[in-house]
Amino acid sequence: MDVINIMNRKIHSVKPESTIQEASDLMTNENIGAVIVIKDDVIRGILTEKDILRAIQENIPLNSSVKKIMHEEIIQIDPYTSVGKAAKIMVEKDIRRLPVISNGACIGIITMKDVLKALI
């Protein structure tokens, strides 16, 4: 089975200039653990709940921009990557989410929870 069959097509995103607080509020309201950072229809990074916790520990003000704490190097996959390969990437890279990219655009996201559901 390929990730296109199980990925979440609803993408929650913020701009690099958005504040950490805005991203945190979005994540809380949508009950999600990460947002994709997009500018000019291009993925610029990903921001996770761990990044926000780390920012709080480091006393980074929540009105600082997301670009200050986001991950700019994003591990991403093709929609026709197998679920097994996606799981292997997540384990090897110690990550829980993978943006799904097609023709340069983010068309979805797959999480470790999605992978587990597919494999059960």
N, C-alpha and C positions, 0 to 999 in steps of 0.2 A: 504494500500500500504506500502511496506517495503522500507527502505532507499536504498537498493541495486538497486532499480529501478530508483532512481533519483540522486544518488551520483555522484560526479565528480571523474572519475577514474584516471585523470591525477594528480599525486601527485608531488608537488614542494617541494624539501627538501634541507636542508643544513646539514653540519656536526657541531657538537658542537664547533669545533675549527675554523669554518668559522668566518669571522669578521661580525660585525653588518652592516658594509657598504656593504659587499658582499650580505648579506641577504636582505638588503634594495634595492639594485640594482636589485636583482632577482624579488622581489615583485613589483617594479616599472615596470620593463620590461615585466612581465607577467600579470600586472594589477590585482594582487591578494592582499588580506589583511593579509595573514599569510603563513608561511612555517612550515613544519614538520621538526623537528631536529632528524636525524637518524644517528646512528653509529652501525656498524656491523649488519646491517639489523634489528635493534631494535629501536623503537621510544624512544628517550631520552627526548623529549620535544616538545613544540610548541612556535613559536615566532610570535607575531602579530604586526600590525602597531602601536597599543597602546603601546606595549613594547618599540618600537623604539622611539616613541615620549617621553615616560617617561625617557628613557636613555639620550635623548638630553636635557631634562629639568634638569636632575641630573648631567649634564656635564660629562657623561661617554663617553670616546673617541670612535669614530666609528670604530677604528681599534682594539677595544677590541673584545674578542670572544663572540659568541652568547650565550655560556653556562653561561655567566655572567648575562644575563637578561632574558633568556627563562623561560617559565613555565615548571617545571619538572613534576608536577602532572597534568596528562592529563586525561580529562574525554573523554572516548571513547565509541563507541557503536558497536554492532554486525550488520552485513549487513542485518539481518532479523528483526531488530527492526522496529516497525511501525513508519511512518512519524509523526504521532500524538505524540508518546512517545518521539521521538527525539526533537520535538518542545517543549514539556513539560520540558525536561531536559535543553534545551537551555534557556528557560525562568527562570526556578528555579535556575540555576547556573549562570545566567547573562552572557552567552557566545554566540558567533555567529557562531562557527564552531565546528564540531565534527569529529575527525578521525574515519574511519570505519575500524575495525580490524577483520581479519579472520585468525585463526591458528597462531596467534602471529604476523602477518604481516599487515601493513597498505595497504589496497586495494583501499582506496578512502577517500574522505572527503565530508561531507555534511555541507552546510552553511544555515543560516537563510533564505537567498534569495532562495535557492533550496526548502526549506520547504514551503515558501510562494507561489512559483510558483506551487508546487504540490497541494496546498490546494485551489488555485483559480480555 
